[in-house]
Amino acid sequence: MSEQGKQAVKMAAMVAGSAAIGAGLGLLFAPQTGAETRRELNRYAKKAQVQATRWSRAIKSGIQEVADRTKRPVVEAA
């Protein structure tokens, strides 16, 4: 895996970890009822799913672009 790919994986892992920590802290310090908290968590989970899908598509596109560049023949200037 290229260095750029490794960095993308690290960033995705950091974002996912941060989201999990933030959700846990939000549950611990939530000032509302359980039903309201579940409703908000459901909304948050849906937004996080959409964002994760967007990021995964962007990462996949970037990796594909790098792979395509490495497949192209290199033309040197004379």
N, C-alpha and C positions, 0 to 999 in steps of 0.2 A: 504494500500500500504506500502511496506517495506521502510526502510530508504534509501536503495540503489536505489529503484525505484523512490523515491522522488528526490534524487540527480540527477538521469538521466533526469528526467523531467525538473528540474531547469536548467541543463546544456543545454538541447535542446532549452529551452525558451531563455536563454542568447545568444546562437548562432544565433537564428532566429532574436532576437532583434538587435543584433550587425550587422547582415547582412542588415537589413532594414535601420538602421542608416547610415551605410557605403554607401549603395546605394543612399540614399537621399543626403548625403554630396557630393558624386561623381557627382550627377546631378547638384548640385549648383555650383561646382567648375570645371566643365568639360571644358577643353580648346579646344574642337573640335566641329564640326558642329552637328546639331541635328541628321542627318542620321547616322553619325559615332557613336554618343552616343547610339542611338537605337540599332545599330548593336552590340555594345559592351554589352549593357544591355541584349540583347537576348542571347548572348554567356554566360554571367554571370548567367543568370536565368537557362539556361540549365545545367551548371556546378553545380549550387546550388541545382537543383532538383536531380541530380545524387548523390551529397553528402548527401542530406537529406534522400534519399532512402537508402543509405548505412548505415547512422547512425540509421535510424529507424529499419532496419533489425538487426543491432548490438544490439540495445536496446531491441528489441523483443526477440532476442536470449538469451540475458542476463536474462531477466525477465523469460523466459521459463525455463532456467537452474535453476534459484532460485526456481521456482515453482516445478520443478522436484525433486530438493533436498529436499524440504519440504514434498513431498509425499512419499519418501523412508523411510522404517522403520529404526530406529536407532538401531544399534547392539552394545551393550556394551561389552567391554573386561572383561573377568572373572578375 
